[in-house]
Amino acid sequence: MALIRLEHLPETVKVNLPLNIILPDPGMMKGIPVRDRKVLYLLHGLSDDASAWQRYSPIEILARHYGLVVVMPSVGRSFYADMPNGQLYFTYLTEELPRYLHEVFGIIPRRENTLIAGLSMGGYGAFKAAFACPDHYYAAASFSGVLGMELFSAFKDDPRNAEFVYVLGDLSKISGSEHDPAAWLQRAAQNPSVLPRLFATIGRQEDLYPLNLQFKAACQSLGVSLDYYEEDGQHDWLNWNRQIERFLSKVLEPLPV
């Protein structure tokens, strides 16, 4: 597989961002051009960047197995949000980046060919994109995702509170806003059939386990279909490597030999 790392300057963010991409080598094309490949947007967590999935996971092996194009953007600690300071990371992820990939690499943003997944903050970002732009993706996965805003109330007297105010705005107004997974579910319940296939996984020993249980229960009560899986596990790459393999095996067929 070809591994590409580039630096580009998105108009929506106004700062140079790294972007990592996995593409099939010419000898592995098997008559399927890049424009017709399945494309996986793979999102990093709060303390990582675009290199994390390549450094800590078998994603290149999985991309080869399934004939995938894998796109790994960097968004800093933005929670994939359009931030109050004018840096529009969510718009970058869902609008500018797909357009850029089409213009530069010929990757056509078709819903039936596009998946999105991520871990922790990236799981939150993947589901935010799936709920806000259901016509963009046919499947979305959250691995140990931040699937509730209760996390931020825990930072009321914590120095990190200032960071999240900078990223998300007034935290007292976050409930019911575009940042709130509960609000995504309420809107989706009006027409859940338009959503992509949703997958959520969590380790029972993780601090985010209660939020994921709460999100699962809300999906059940609102009639939103969710493929949910939990097992013993921590908030670490041993867990996430199992989950990315499980997710891809459910939504993709291996590339013909």
Backbone bond lengths (Angstrom), bond angles and torsions (degrees), N, CA, C in turn:
res aa  C-N    CA-C-N  psi(-1)  N-CA   C-N-CA  omega(-1)  CA-C   N-CA-C  phi
1 M - - - 1.458 - - 1.529 109.54 -
2 A 1.322 115.95 147.91 1.457 121.41 176.11 1.524 109.12 -87.36
3 L 1.323 115.86 131.84 1.463 121.83 178.22 1.520 108.46 -110.10
4 I 1.307 115.65 119.98 1.466 120.80 -176.76 1.520 109.08 -117.46
5 R 1.312 115.74 129.03 1.467 120.25 170.40 1.521 106.92 -122.06
6 L 1.300 116.26 124.41 1.452 119.82 178.69 1.524 109.83 -132.70
7 E 1.299 115.06 160.06 1.456 122.48 174.53 1.528 107.27 -113.72
8 H 1.306 116.93 128.65 1.459 118.39 178.05 1.521 110.29 -138.99
9 L 1.317 114.89 165.26 1.467 121.79 -173.62 1.526 109.56 -116.93
10 P 1.345 117.47 88.92 1.463 119.80 -179.72 1.528 111.87 -66.60
11 E 1.315 115.18 140.32 1.462 119.87 177.19 1.521 111.32 -64.40
12 T 1.332 116.76 -30.02 1.460 121.13 -175.09 1.524 112.93 -76.61
13 V 1.333 117.02 -20.96 1.468 120.26 -175.08 1.522 112.03 -113.50
14 K 1.329 116.07 -29.66 1.471 121.10 173.80 1.524 113.49 66.30
15 V 1.339 116.20 30.55 1.456 121.39 173.94 1.519 107.36 -151.95
16 N 1.323 117.36 147.18 1.457 121.55 -179.67 1.524 110.16 -61.90
17 L 1.329 116.25 130.75 1.461 121.60 180.00 1.527 110.71 -124.57
18 P 1.339 117.60 137.54 1.461 120.06 170.93 1.532 110.01 -73.48
19 L 1.315 114.90 147.60 1.462 121.60 177.24 1.521 107.81 -141.12
20 N 1.321 117.98 122.45 1.455 122.95 178.32 1.525 109.61 -107.11
21 I 1.323 116.12 136.62 1.463 121.91 -177.02 1.521 109.23 -136.52
22 I 1.326 116.89 137.76 1.462 123.26 171.45 1.521 107.70 -108.56
23 L 1.323 116.25 125.01 1.463 123.09 179.73 1.525 109.52 -126.74
24 P 1.336 118.04 149.98 1.467 119.36 176.39 1.524 111.44 -69.64
25 D 1.334 116.45 142.23 1.460 121.02 172.93 1.520 110.16 -70.27
26 P 1.337 117.76 158.51 1.474 119.78 -179.19 1.520 113.77 -53.12
27 G 1.328 117.24 -38.76 1.461 119.81 -178.97 1.516 114.23 -71.39
28 M 1.330 116.84 -9.88 1.463 121.30 -179.28 1.519 112.46 -107.82
29 M 1.317 118.10 7.42 1.460 120.68 -175.17 1.522 112.37 -66.40
30 K 1.348 117.74 -34.07 1.460 123.00 178.17 1.531 112.68 50.39
31 G 1.326 115.32 36.55 1.456 119.49 176.75 1.510 114.83 77.22
32 I 1.339 117.15 3.92 1.469 120.85 179.99 1.524 108.03 -108.23
33 P 1.323 119.58 102.38 1.465 120.90 -178.58 1.522 111.75 -66.60
34 V 1.312 115.45 161.73 1.463 120.77 -178.37 1.521 111.32 -56.35
35 R 1.323 117.24 -37.50 1.464 119.57 -176.35 1.523 112.60 -63.64
36 D 1.353 117.42 -20.67 1.461 121.62 -178.44 1.528 113.14 -105.45
37 R 1.319 117.61 6.48 1.461 121.26 -179.14 1.520 111.53 -79.27
38 K 1.324 115.27 154.47 1.452 120.32 166.41 1.530 108.19 -68.05
39 V 1.319 115.44 139.43 1.463 121.72 -177.70 1.526 108.68 -121.19
40 L 1.317 116.13 126.60 1.455 122.19 177.88 1.525 109.61 -111.15
41 Y 1.322 116.25 116.67 1.460 121.01 169.27 1.529 106.85 -84.91
42 L 1.331 116.19 119.51 1.460 121.07 -172.36 1.527 108.54 -119.17
43 L 1.327 116.26 116.67 1.465 122.09 -166.42 1.522 112.09 -105.00
44 H 1.319 115.54 140.62 1.467 121.73 -177.26 1.520 111.58 -89.04
45 G 1.330 115.06 169.81 1.453 122.21 179.05 1.517 112.95 -92.30
46 L 1.328 115.77 -174.47 1.464 122.73 -169.46 1.523 112.88 -61.83
47 S 1.324 118.18 -36.51 1.464 120.10 -174.55 1.521 113.26 -99.88
48 D 1.341 118.16 7.96 1.457 122.28 -174.67 1.524 112.07 -114.37
49 D 1.329 114.79 -171.51 1.459 121.31 176.47 1.528 108.28 -147.37
50 A 1.330 116.93 -164.85 1.462 121.12 -174.89 1.519 113.48 -61.90
51 S 1.338 117.72 -20.51 1.468 120.46 -176.22 1.524 113.59 -83.36
52 A 1.339 118.60 -13.38 1.461 121.40 -167.73 1.524 113.14 -60.30
53 W 1.323 117.86 -48.18 1.461 120.08 -177.34 1.522 111.15 -63.48
54 Q 1.326 117.82 -36.39 1.460 119.83 177.90 1.526 111.58 -71.27
55 R 1.314 117.75 -33.23 1.465 121.41 -177.71 1.520 112.71 -76.33
56 Y 1.333 116.98 -37.97 1.463 119.98 -167.09 1.523 115.18 -114.61
57 S 1.327 118.50 -2.20 1.464 120.53 -174.76 1.525 110.82 -132.14
58 P 1.337 116.75 167.86 1.470 120.80 176.76 1.521 113.07 -88.53
59 I 1.329 117.72 32.41 1.463 119.24 -171.29 1.528 112.50 -62.20
60 E 1.340 118.86 -33.20 1.464 118.76 178.86 1.531 110.89 -65.92
61 I 1.323 117.19 -39.56 1.472 121.11 177.07 1.527 109.94 -63.53
62 L 1.330 116.73 -42.63 1.460 120.55 178.94 1.523 111.26 -66.69
63 A 1.317 117.30 -38.58 1.467 120.72 177.91 1.524 110.02 -62.23
64 R 1.314 117.49 -40.60 1.465 121.46 177.39 1.537 110.43 -64.58
65 H 1.320 116.56 -43.12 1.468 121.64 -177.65 1.532 111.76 -62.32
66 Y 1.328 115.58 -39.77 1.464 119.89 -175.27 1.537 113.44 -102.25
67 G 1.312 117.63 -1.21 1.462 119.91 -178.35 1.512 113.45 67.11
68 L 1.326 116.12 35.90 1.459 122.19 -173.77 1.518 113.37 -87.36
69 V 1.310 115.48 149.42 1.458 122.30 157.01 1.528 106.13 -94.68
70 V 1.335 116.88 128.71 1.467 120.92 -179.72 1.521 108.89 -116.94
71 V 1.322 115.93 127.37 1.465 122.70 -177.86 1.517 107.80 -115.46
72 M 1.344 116.48 119.72 1.462 121.69 -176.32 1.528 109.36 -121.25
73 P 1.319 117.34 95.39 1.473 121.04 -179.25 1.522 111.84 -81.55
74 S 1.316 116.03 166.02 1.464 123.23 172.04 1.522 109.01 -113.61
75 V 1.332 115.75 133.23 1.470 119.08 178.54 1.519 112.07 -132.22
76 G 1.334 117.41 15.91 1.454 119.43 -178.90 1.523 111.77 60.86
77 R 1.330 116.63 -136.78 1.465 122.81 -179.78 1.535 110.27 -108.51
78 S 1.316 115.91 35.20 1.469 122.38 -169.64 1.520 114.86 -81.54
79 F 1.330 118.77 -8.03 1.464 121.59 -172.28 1.530 111.54 54.86
80 Y 1.324 115.65 29.33 1.462 121.68 177.38 1.530 110.96 52.66
81 A 1.321 116.10 36.87 1.464 121.99 -176.29 1.521 110.84 -104.73
82 D 1.323 116.17 152.70 1.458 121.98 162.89 1.528 106.07 -78.73
83 M 1.318 116.48 104.03 1.457 121.72 -169.24 1.527 112.44 -79.92
84 P 1.324 117.36 152.65 1.467 120.81 -179.09 1.530 113.63 -59.11
85 N 1.335 118.17 -22.98 1.469 120.32 -178.69 1.529 113.00 -79.63
86 G 1.342 117.09 0.57 1.450 120.58 177.93 1.515 115.12 98.47
87 Q 1.330 118.44 -3.73 1.456 121.17 174.00 1.533 108.15 -83.40
88 L 1.323 115.77 111.89 1.461 121.28 -168.69 1.532 110.47 -101.34
89 Y 1.328 115.47 76.64 1.463 119.93 -175.93 1.528 112.51 -68.12
90 F 1.320 118.19 -35.43 1.456 120.10 179.51 1.530 110.27 -68.52
91 T 1.309 116.86 -41.66 1.460 120.52 176.74 1.525 110.37 -65.07
92 Y 1.316 117.43 -37.16 1.461 121.44 175.17 1.527 110.26 -58.56
93 L 1.338 116.88 -49.96 1.460 121.30 -176.88 1.520 112.40 -63.57
94 T 1.301 117.61 -43.97 1.467 120.92 -169.82 1.526 114.21 -94.75
95 E 1.332 117.44 -18.99 1.468 119.56 -176.37 1.531 113.15 -124.08
96 E 1.331 116.49 -59.66 1.474 117.95 -173.53 1.525 112.69 -69.51
97 L 1.319 118.20 -41.59 1.466 120.15 -177.88 1.528 112.27 -64.23
98 P 1.338 120.67 -47.59 1.473 118.94 175.60 1.526 112.67 -58.36
99 R 1.325 116.95 -38.51 1.465 120.10 178.62 1.531 110.71 -65.48
100 Y 1.308 116.50 -42.17 1.461 121.87 178.47 1.535 110.65 -61.71
101 L 1.319 117.96 -44.81 1.464 121.72 -179.84 1.523 111.21 -63.81
102 H 1.314 116.65 -34.82 1.463 120.21 176.86 1.521 110.59 -67.60
103 E 1.310 116.27 -45.45 1.461 119.92 -176.50 1.529 112.63 -69.85
104 V 1.326 117.83 -34.47 1.461 121.17 -174.79 1.525 112.38 -93.47
105 F 1.344 117.72 -40.95 1.464 121.19 -173.17 1.531 113.44 -113.54
106 G 1.322 118.06 -3.61 1.459 120.18 -179.51 1.509 114.38 76.22
107 I 1.327 117.78 15.24 1.463 121.84 179.19 1.523 108.80 -78.18
108 I 1.326 116.12 117.17 1.466 120.82 -176.79 1.527 109.35 -88.39
109 P 1.332 118.94 124.41 1.467 121.56 -176.71 1.527 112.76 -77.71
110 R 1.323 116.77 76.03 1.460 121.81 176.95 1.533 109.60 -93.95
111 R 1.318 116.75 136.51 1.465 120.28 -179.64 1.518 111.42 -57.72
112 E 1.329 117.77 -43.77 1.461 120.92 -174.43 1.523 112.67 -68.03
113 N 1.330 117.36 -11.37 1.462 121.04 179.89 1.523 113.44 -109.96
114 T 1.320 118.16 3.33 1.465 119.75 -168.20 1.523 111.87 -119.06
115 L 1.343 114.95 128.49 1.456 123.18 175.76 1.523 108.27 -120.78
116 I 1.332 115.56 159.09 1.459 120.20 174.91 1.524 108.16 -143.50
117 A 1.327 115.89 138.22 1.461 120.83 -178.51 1.516 108.79 -154.20
118 G 1.333 116.01 159.66 1.453 119.42 178.22 1.509 111.44 -170.14
119 L 1.313 115.06 168.91 1.460 121.28 -179.09 1.519 110.88 -114.43
120 S 1.327 115.76 141.10 1.462 123.21 175.96 1.532 110.35 54.47
121 M 1.338 119.68 -114.93 1.464 120.38 174.96 1.526 110.78 -55.71
122 G 1.343 116.92 -35.51 1.462 120.92 178.64 1.519 112.77 -70.18
123 G 1.335 117.56 -30.49 1.464 120.06 173.59 1.515 111.00 -65.63
124 Y 1.328 115.33 -40.89 1.471 120.51 173.11 1.528 110.04 -59.18
125 G 1.328 116.93 -47.56 1.459 120.65 -178.89 1.513 112.99 -62.79
126 A 1.339 116.58 -40.04 1.465 120.38 179.94 1.520 110.99 -63.77
127 F 1.333 116.99 -43.36 1.468 119.73 179.84 1.534 111.02 -72.28
128 K 1.314 117.48 -35.22 1.463 119.06 176.84 1.524 109.85 -60.41
129 A 1.336 116.71 -43.65 1.463 120.52 177.83 1.525 111.31 -64.81
130 A 1.324 116.60 -41.92 1.463 120.45 -178.04 1.522 112.03 -64.27
131 F 1.336 117.32 -39.95 1.461 120.72 -179.39 1.524 111.83 -77.04
132 A 1.330 117.05 -37.23 1.462 119.87 -177.64 1.524 112.58 -79.95
133 C 1.338 117.15 -29.49 1.473 122.13 -175.66 1.521 109.76 -131.78
134 P 1.327 118.85 60.53 1.470 120.50 -174.32 1.521 113.49 -63.19
135 D 1.327 117.65 -19.39 1.455 120.54 178.77 1.524 112.39 -79.35
136 H 1.335 118.09 -4.09 1.462 121.73 -179.52 1.535 112.71 -89.06
137 Y 1.337 118.39 -27.34 1.463 121.73 -166.74 1.526 111.08 -133.59
138 Y 1.335 115.78 145.04 1.457 117.54 173.92 1.526 112.19 -99.25
139 A 1.342 118.06 -12.68 1.465 120.82 175.21 1.514 108.97 -153.49
140 A 1.334 115.45 147.02 1.463 121.44 179.84 1.514 108.70 -142.90
141 A 1.339 116.30 143.56 1.463 120.50 -178.20 1.518 110.87 -134.40
142 S 1.325 114.38 138.81 1.457 122.66 173.98 1.522 108.00 -115.79
143 F 1.319 116.81 118.08 1.462 121.89 175.32 1.527 107.60 -104.20
144 S 1.324 116.18 112.80 1.467 121.11 -179.11 1.525 110.86 54.94
145 G 1.317 116.35 42.04 1.450 120.76 -173.42 1.522 114.47 -75.25
146 V 1.328 114.77 155.65 1.467 121.75 173.53 1.529 106.50 -83.31
147 L 1.331 116.17 88.99 1.462 120.95 -171.19 1.528 112.35 -104.76
148 G 1.308 116.31 34.77 1.456 121.00 175.50 1.512 109.91 -170.17
149 M 1.303 116.93 148.77 1.456 121.31 -176.96 1.523 112.94 -85.54
150 E 1.334 117.40 -3.45 1.458 120.04 178.10 1.525 111.73 -58.39
151 L 1.327 115.71 -26.67 1.463 120.09 178.36 1.524 111.26 -54.34
152 F 1.321 117.13 -39.65 1.457 120.28 -173.72 1.522 112.14 -75.77
153 S 1.315 117.48 -26.50 1.466 119.30 176.77 1.522 110.75 -66.82
154 A 1.350 116.10 -23.85 1.457 119.76 178.36 1.523 111.84 -69.56
155 F 1.335 116.99 -15.94 1.455 121.18 -178.51 1.531 112.21 -97.60
156 K 1.317 116.99 16.76 1.463 120.55 -175.89 1.526 112.13 -53.18
157 D 1.341 116.56 -44.60 1.463 120.77 -178.63 1.520 111.44 -110.93
158 D 1.329 115.70 26.92 1.463 122.51 -176.06 1.528 108.73 -109.35
159 P 1.330 118.92 141.95 1.469 120.15 177.84 1.520 113.73 -56.51
160 R 1.347 117.05 -25.87 1.463 119.58 179.49 1.524 112.53 -66.51
161 N 1.324 116.84 -16.28 1.452 120.72 178.76 1.530 111.15 -54.58
162 A 1.334 116.54 -40.69 1.465 120.45 -178.71 1.523 110.97 -62.93
163 E 1.334 116.71 -37.40 1.460 119.60 178.39 1.524 111.23 -63.80
164 F 1.319 117.30 -45.00 1.458 119.80 -176.16 1.526 112.18 -73.58
165 V 1.322 118.01 -27.66 1.466 119.93 171.20 1.518 109.40 -64.35
166 Y 1.323 116.62 -41.40 1.464 121.46 178.00 1.524 110.91 -61.61
167 V 1.330 116.53 -37.28 1.467 121.25 -176.25 1.524 112.15 -81.72
168 L 1.345 117.01 -45.25 1.457 121.61 -169.11 1.527 114.29 -111.20
169 G 1.316 117.40 -8.52 1.454 119.53 -176.99 1.523 111.60 91.15
170 D 1.293 116.73 -163.15 1.465 123.81 -177.98 1.528 109.82 -59.69
171 L 1.337 117.10 112.78 1.467 120.63 -176.08 1.527 111.97 -69.05
172 S 1.327 117.60 -19.70 1.470 119.29 177.42 1.525 111.13 -70.96
173 K 1.340 117.32 -15.30 1.459 121.79 -179.34 1.526 112.36 -108.60
174 I 1.320 117.26 10.78 1.463 119.53 -173.37 1.526 111.81 -75.50
175 S 1.338 117.71 -30.08 1.457 120.89 178.65 1.531 110.00 -64.29
176 G 1.316 116.13 126.08 1.455 121.71 -179.39 1.512 114.48 84.28
177 S 1.344 117.75 -1.27 1.456 121.39 -178.97 1.529 110.30 -86.89
178 E 1.339 115.44 -178.89 1.460 119.80 179.11 1.522 112.40 -67.19
179 H 1.342 116.95 -11.99 1.459 121.00 179.17 1.530 112.59 -88.44
180 D 1.296 118.64 -9.27 1.468 123.57 -168.24 1.530 111.79 -95.84
181 P 1.344 118.90 115.29 1.464 120.34 177.66 1.525 114.03 -56.39
182 A 1.323 117.65 -32.31 1.465 119.59 177.55 1.523 110.83 -63.11
183 A 1.322 116.95 -38.31 1.468 120.93 177.58 1.524 110.75 -68.92
184 W 1.341 117.82 -36.77 1.470 119.56 175.98 1.527 109.76 -58.15
185 L 1.308 115.82 -45.01 1.467 120.08 -177.47 1.520 111.78 -65.45
186 Q 1.320 117.57 -41.47 1.462 120.80 179.73 1.521 110.56 -60.45
187 R 1.324 117.36 -43.41 1.457 120.42 178.59 1.527 111.43 -68.23
188 A 1.320 116.35 -41.47 1.467 120.26 -178.32 1.521 111.95 -66.16
189 A 1.324 117.19 -29.71 1.462 120.74 -178.30 1.524 112.28 -63.41
190 Q 1.324 117.20 -19.10 1.466 120.14 178.19 1.524 111.62 -72.29
191 N 1.324 117.26 -24.96 1.464 121.08 178.57 1.529 109.66 -158.00
192 P 1.332 117.70 68.41 1.465 120.17 -172.85 1.523 114.24 -66.63
193 S 1.321 118.02 -17.41 1.465 120.30 -177.26 1.527 112.81 -66.33
194 V 1.339 117.94 -19.02 1.468 119.70 -178.25 1.527 111.86 -81.89
195 L 1.318 118.15 -11.23 1.459 120.92 -176.14 1.526 111.25 -71.32
196 P 1.329 116.83 152.40 1.462 119.38 168.69 1.525 110.34 -69.73
197 R 1.331 116.89 171.60 1.461 120.58 172.65 1.517 108.44 -65.24
198 L 1.315 116.56 130.99 1.459 121.75 -175.37 1.522 110.46 -112.83
199 F 1.327 116.21 131.90 1.458 123.17 178.40 1.524 108.21 -127.40
200 A 1.328 116.60 134.41 1.460 121.18 175.64 1.517 109.11 -134.45
201 T 1.317 116.55 133.60 1.459 121.82 178.37 1.520 109.08 -130.57
202 I 1.337 115.75 150.85 1.458 120.64 -177.50 1.525 108.96 -156.71
203 G 1.327 116.29 147.67 1.458 121.78 172.60 1.523 110.19 -91.16
204 R 1.306 116.68 139.71 1.466 120.20 -174.56 1.529 112.73 -67.70
205 Q 1.315 117.40 -20.07 1.463 120.32 -179.90 1.530 112.47 -92.86
206 E 1.311 118.48 6.70 1.462 121.46 -178.18 1.530 111.71 -85.10
207 D 1.324 115.41 149.32 1.459 119.97 175.66 1.529 111.42 -63.39
208 L 1.324 117.25 -27.47 1.467 121.40 -178.64 1.531 113.06 -84.78
209 Y 1.320 116.95 1.86 1.476 120.06 -179.20 1.528 112.45 -57.22
210 P 1.344 120.45 -46.94 1.473 119.46 179.98 1.531 113.05 -60.17
211 L 1.329 117.79 -38.84 1.467 119.90 178.98 1.522 111.22 -63.93
212 N 1.321 116.95 -38.66 1.457 120.06 179.39 1.517 111.69 -69.51
213 L 1.322 116.98 -38.18 1.476 119.79 174.57 1.530 110.69 -61.83
214 Q 1.309 116.34 -42.76 1.459 121.50 179.16 1.527 110.74 -62.47
215 F 1.335 116.28 -42.57 1.460 120.61 179.22 1.527 110.31 -64.62
216 K 1.316 117.16 -42.24 1.469 121.16 177.76 1.526 110.64 -59.64
217 A 1.332 117.13 -45.90 1.462 120.75 -179.55 1.522 111.09 -63.47
218 A 1.321 117.44 -39.63 1.462 120.65 178.65 1.524 110.87 -64.71
219 C 1.327 117.27 -40.14 1.472 120.01 176.15 1.524 110.89 -59.41
220 Q 1.315 116.17 -44.72 1.467 120.11 -179.22 1.526 111.29 -62.95
221 S 1.327 116.81 -42.19 1.460 119.48 -176.94 1.519 112.50 -72.06
222 L 1.341 117.33 -26.17 1.459 121.53 -176.73 1.530 113.45 -99.58
223 G 1.316 117.00 -1.17 1.466 120.09 178.29 1.516 113.81 76.61
224 V 1.336 116.44 26.64 1.466 120.95 176.88 1.520 108.45 -97.25
225 S 1.318 116.85 121.05 1.456 121.08 -176.68 1.530 111.00 -70.75
226 L 1.328 115.98 130.07 1.464 121.92 -179.60 1.513 109.02 -142.12
227 D 1.324 116.71 124.61 1.461 122.15 172.82 1.522 106.36 -87.92
228 Y 1.323 115.77 104.68 1.468 121.97 -171.92 1.521 110.13 -110.52
229 Y 1.338 115.79 137.99 1.464 119.25 179.32 1.519 108.86 -141.29
230 E 1.321 116.48 133.18 1.452 121.47 174.72 1.521 109.94 -131.93
231 E 1.317 114.84 152.68 1.457 121.53 176.88 1.518 108.22 -157.54
232 D 1.322 117.31 168.99 1.451 119.59 174.41 1.523 108.70 -61.76
233 G 1.316 116.88 131.82 1.454 119.86 -179.35 1.510 111.95 173.23
234 Q 1.314 114.81 158.09 1.452 123.08 179.65 1.530 110.45 -103.30
235 H 1.321 115.22 176.89 1.463 122.39 177.91 1.529 107.41 -83.99
236 D 1.353 115.17 75.05 1.466 118.54 -173.86 1.522 110.90 -152.97
237 W 1.336 115.23 174.51 1.458 121.09 -173.95 1.518 113.29 -71.51
238 L 1.334 118.39 -23.52 1.461 119.54 174.27 1.528 109.73 -60.80
239 N 1.305 115.70 -41.70 1.463 121.66 178.06 1.526 110.54 -69.17
240 W 1.329 117.85 -50.17 1.468 121.23 -174.01 1.527 112.41 -66.85
241 N 1.323 117.40 -31.58 1.461 119.13 177.33 1.523 111.51 -66.45
242 R 1.330 116.82 -37.45 1.462 119.40 174.48 1.525 110.75 -64.19
243 Q 1.332 116.19 -40.68 1.461 120.04 -173.29 1.533 112.72 -72.36
244 I 1.329 117.92 -38.29 1.464 118.69 178.88 1.522 110.18 -65.48
245 E 1.327 117.72 -37.75 1.464 120.07 177.29 1.527 110.38 -65.73
246 R 1.329 117.30 -42.32 1.467 120.50 179.63 1.525 110.90 -62.80
247 F 1.309 116.97 -45.96 1.462 121.20 -178.87 1.523 111.06 -60.41
248 L 1.324 117.57 -51.11 1.463 119.79 -176.86 1.520 111.78 -63.94
249 S 1.328 117.34 -34.32 1.473 119.67 178.87 1.525 111.85 -66.60
250 K 1.334 117.71 -23.27 1.459 121.35 -179.25 1.528 112.82 -85.13
251 V 1.335 117.01 -25.11 1.476 118.81 -172.29 1.525 113.79 -114.83
252 L 1.334 118.05 -5.78 1.462 120.61 -176.18 1.514 111.42 -132.53
253 E 1.326 114.99 154.73 1.454 121.99 170.63 1.526 108.38 -102.97
254 P 1.340 117.68 141.42 1.470 119.01 178.32 1.528 111.24 -59.11
255 L 1.312 115.08 151.34 1.465 120.44 176.05 1.521 109.39 -63.38
256 P 1.338 119.37 133.50 1.471 120.18 178.71 1.524 111.60 -56.45
257 V 1.314 116.56 140.59 1.467 121.89 179.36 1.527 109.37 -73.30
